[in-house]
Amino acid sequence: MNTPETIGRAFSITYREPVIMGIINCTPDSFFDGGSLFTETGALSEKLLLTRAENMINAGVRILDLGGESSRPGSAGISAEEEIRRVIPAVCLLKKKFPQIIISIDTCKAAVAETAAAEGADIINDISAFQADPRMAEVMLRERLPVIIMHMQGTPRHMQDAPVYSSVADEVYNFLTERAEFLLNAGFTGKQIIIDPGIGFGKTLEHNLALLKAIPRFLEPGFPVLIGVSMKKMVGDLTGRQVNRRLSGTLGVQLAAVLNGAHIIRVHEPEPFNDLLKCFFAARSA
């Protein structure tokens, strides 16, 4: 595995082994666990949030990725004000309770990113690759945070209607390198940029499999590569399983991503994935 380093405002990660990013959905409509952290009155439960985060950290998570707006296929957008209301209290609570943990914010909105950065967020994860909000690059350049840029064909509401590519690996690679070049020209350093091919975001099963196979190519520019496949439709397509029964299939795809060189794996269930890594690498090196 290549070992690029991402340097943030107050942390450094060296990718000598896969880094686990744990997903915390601060939304009522996530495809996997929507609303599970909310009380009956619609408020975010501090107790449930802290328990979820602590369990993830104990299971080997280095980065917590918080999202206040669902990006599941067919989802509609929300206002920046609503997204801030959902996610910022979680950032504040987690930074106070677990100051050592790296907090990533999954947002396309500069106002959300700016507010989160002011409260201590460490990474901004923009699924639009800085295209949805023209202020995002300016804000993130000022904050000097690492950023994740992802490929998506279309928008969450319509991205799975009929995705078409002439060559998915070529088109996604070209898009990500062009967006990275845009950030470099704007003043970002290479150590601030993480790329994500966007598994499931405007892709069919065949497209997703082709992108997983092409991970070695995505490593060539030298940026860390993030892969998110956890519980997604591609796992359902391969296994015939519903969302709540996709863990085994998810682990298989995640291991393939690691073996192909992915640096960061974004997961819902970190404990079994962490166990898988420990046992696999111990057995392989025995």
Secondary structure, DSSP 8 states (H G I E B T S, - for coil): ----EEE-SS-EEE-SS-EEEEEEE-SS--TTTTTTTB-TTS-B-HHHHHHHHHHHHHTTEEEEEEESS--STT-----HHHHHHHHHHHHHHHHHH-TTSEEEEE-S-HHHHHHHHHTT--EEEETTTT-S-TTHHHHHHHHT--EEEE--SS-TTTTTSS---SSHHHHHHHHHHHHHHHHHHHT--GGGEEEE--TTSS--HHHHHHHHHTHHHHHTTS--BEEE-TT-HHHHHHH---GGG-HHHHHHHHHHHHHTT-SEEEES-HHHHHHHHHHHHHHHH-
